[in-house]
């Protein structure tokens, strides 16, 4: 099992999760985070830290595509280990539908 970040992170990018991760397997894009599924040790400490409920176990239905999505971007984005402020308007964007239209492939700053 592994954990992945789903589309509810887009345009929110809360980073509470990165501070609790014992293996630093989070990677930062311009407007979301991903987890490297091969680096995740399945401890689950990140899941309850996400205010947007964007982190889910890969055992849930229809999560397989998110495993590959997280793998793809974790291999090209920089690692993030330090908590940062969420994106402006994150509270308003939390839970919105159709967020994939806002997804950016650009890397974040990492750190």
Rosetta blueprint (number, residue, H / E / L):
1 X L
2 X L
3 X E
4 X E
5 X E
6 X L
7 X H
8 X H
9 X H
10 X L
11 X L
12 X L
13 X L
14 X L
15 X L
16 X H
17 X H
18 X H
19 X H
20 X H
21 X L
22 X L
23 X L
24 X L
25 X L
26 X E
27 X E
28 X E
29 X E
30 X L
31 X L
32 X L
33 X E
34 X E
35 X E
36 X L
37 X L
38 X L
39 X L
40 X L
41 X L
42 X L
43 X L
44 X L
45 X L
46 X L
47 X H
48 X H
49 X H
50 X L
51 X L
52 X L
53 X L
54 X L
55 X E
56 X E
57 X E
58 X L
59 X L
60 X L
61 X L
62 X L
63 X L
64 X H
65 X H
66 X H
67 X H
68 X H
69 X H
70 X H
71 X H
72 X H
73 X H
74 X H
75 X L
76 X L
77 X L
78 X E
79 X E
80 X L
81 X L
82 X L
83 X L
84 X L
85 X L
86 X L
87 X L
88 X L
89 X L
90 X H
91 X H
92 X H
93 X H
94 X L
95 X L
96 X L
97 X L
98 X L
99 X H
100 X H
101 X H
102 X H
103 X L
104 X L
105 X L
106 X L
107 X E
108 X L
109 X L
110 X L
111 X L
